[in-house]
Amino acid sequence: MQVTILGSGFSSLSAAAYLAKSGYKVVLLEKNNSYGGRARRLQRDGFSFDMGPTWYWMPDIFDRFFADFDKKTTDYYDLHKLNPAYEVYFDVQDSVVISDSIEKIKAVFESLETGAAEKLDDFMQMAHDNYEIAIKDLVYRPGVSPLELVTPETIKKLGQFTSTISKEVRKRFKNRRLIQILEFPVLFLGAKPSDTPAFYSFMNQADFGLGTFHPQKGMFSVVEAMVNLCKSLGVEMHKNAEVREILTEGNKVSGVLVNNNVFHTDILLSGADYHHTESLLPPSFRMYSEQYWNKKTFAPSSLLFYVGFDKKIENVSHHTLFFDVDFDTHAQDIYDHPKWPENPLFYASFPSKTDGFFAPVGCEAATFLIPLAPGLEDNAEMRNVFFNKIMHRLELLTKQSLRQNIIFKESFCVNDFVEQYHSYKGNAYGMANTLFQTAFLRPKLKSKTLKNMYFTGQLTVPGPGVPPALISGKLVSELIVKHHPFITKMHQSLTI
Ligand SMILES: Cc1cc2nc3c(=O)[nH]c(=O)nc-3n(C[C@H](O)[C@H](O)[C@H](O)COP(=O)(O)OP(=O)(O)OC[C@H]3O[C@@H](n4cnc5c(N)ncnc54)[C@H](O)[C@@H]3O)c2cc1C
């Protein structure tokens, strides 16, 4: 029985591996000339850049994925816990360093607010408990029914679904810096902390409790690991294979049109953008209307720069956040009244600080990311205006001149997300995890209109991010196995 999979992001690769292991013939079709989806690698003049994800959080989920194939992450890549985990700038030469142990983090908290160390213990207890419930169990449920969320543990936590991260943090801490640091992890879920249920404090456990890791040679090493795993399991993989149309017969998918050829298939699974995938179907088979998508809260888009410097950069860490401007104003420009932010927060990654793979000796590779509202007008002029803004701030805050040391810069923004990934409104990482976009309230893994059509990825369950993408691939493969049981030839001959 053949399963054809659209896309080669983490969710597609994950599903491909599980399905191949279960005995299906798996064919994977990727439109771009590299695998990995948003996690592709850019290489130029001896420099390397992870184009998308750079934070390796929740190592237990990666371990669990590879263990399902009797493998370990170390069979494929080396992993280092970063120390410092990251650094946050609030003013000129004034940053807070988050290190790799909770004791050291508590000392920093206490130095900024008397009594904050004890309150952090209390907050982290909640975060830890939620991690145990959510990550070890709830996120591994397929979002089919609301009852999946009802367990003896979650009933006790009902208040945390109605309260928000913002409220829980502000109830305990008054210092603006501590508030921003504790609200930062849920930004990965794509919505404002004031719109994210307090239950998602498990992201703080991922941050302070488990720590920030770096796979040697970056996140693309994880893509390479999964591609190797898929190939070893017999997955047939094609690049430059864009699906232009999904063909149907009755209430089933019969095949896909790729480069003017028809690929017949028994089952179709799309890990490509959900909205885009539905646009490839005849209208009567689409489950969600344009109005539905338009009403949803999408994760931000981003303006990214990949920059090669001909010298080492001082006073920054591998992951450095620039929170020296007002977050609320920037958040309003993303979520409430979408426009280009006047003074954006930004994130910078300098992977060559800890990993020589990324830049030639004596040089620095830097990725800069400004979160933006999806769907904004994007042009070269705006990109340059914002590049100059952040370079000015970077030089000012870290007290050094850098602009004359730029060898090259490449940019990536809304238009590229649309053109390269068919991303809805150019969002960077899918649909946000707000209360009404959690679990069974997210777009479904199984089509209701076509018997053999499935979806996976960051617009489905559990949500945005690399670890959720790994889980999403597992969940959808389990649904496929359940609805289209694969009978091996040996088993068939025994039962006939
Ligand atoms: C800039 C950025 C930074 C991020 N940072 C982090 C981070 O630090 N940590 C973290 O955990 N997560 C991070 N994320 C989120 C994470 O990268 C994503 O949630 C995850 O990679 C999504 O995987 P996916 O499989 O759902 O989709 P995608 O990676 O989008 O894969 C979908 C694939 O489908 C292909 N495709 C589309 N249309 C077609 C078609 N018609 N035919 C064939 N193929 C098609 C696309 O080319 C793409 O390869 C970041 C994302 C971005 C963009």
The ligand as an ORCA input file, in Angstrom:
! r2SCAN-3c Opt
* xyz 0 1
  C      12.571     31.571     11.047
  C      12.040     30.432     11.870
  C      12.575     30.181     13.110
  C      12.104     29.109     13.869
  N      12.707     28.838     15.058
  C      12.402     27.693     15.707
  C      13.227     27.238     16.767
  O      14.223     27.877     17.096
  N      12.887     26.069     17.388
  C      11.801     25.331     17.001
  O      11.532     24.274     17.597
  N      11.016     25.741     15.973
  C      11.315     26.878     15.297
  N      10.608     27.257     14.195
  C       9.421     26.491     13.822
  C       9.753     25.186     13.093
  O      10.808     25.390     12.200
  C       8.531     24.714     12.329
  O       7.406     24.658     13.187
  C       8.737     23.326     11.707
  O       9.990     23.231     11.073
  C       7.601     23.101     10.729
  O       7.734     21.864     10.111
  P       6.562     21.340      9.176
  O       6.918     19.959      8.792
  O       5.248     21.551      9.805
  O       6.514     22.312      7.878
  P       7.565     22.917      6.855
  O       8.925     22.959      7.393
  O       6.972     24.184      6.385
  O       7.557     21.876      5.649
  C       6.592     21.897      4.623
  C       7.257     21.483      3.339
  O       6.271     21.332      2.305
  C       6.844     21.771      1.077
  N       5.765     22.048      0.125
  C       4.893     23.095      0.148
  N       4.034     22.997     -0.889
  C       4.371     21.881     -1.577
  C       3.848     21.258     -2.750
  N       2.790     21.750     -3.413
  N       4.449     20.134     -3.192
  C       5.518     19.589     -2.528
  N       6.045     20.148     -1.421
  C       5.470     21.277     -0.945
  C       7.636     22.986      1.495
  O       8.607     23.328      0.525
  C       8.264     22.507      2.811
  O       9.487     21.860      2.570
  C      11.048     28.312     13.386
  C      10.502     28.571     12.133
  C      11.012     29.607     11.368
  C      10.454     29.837      9.992
*
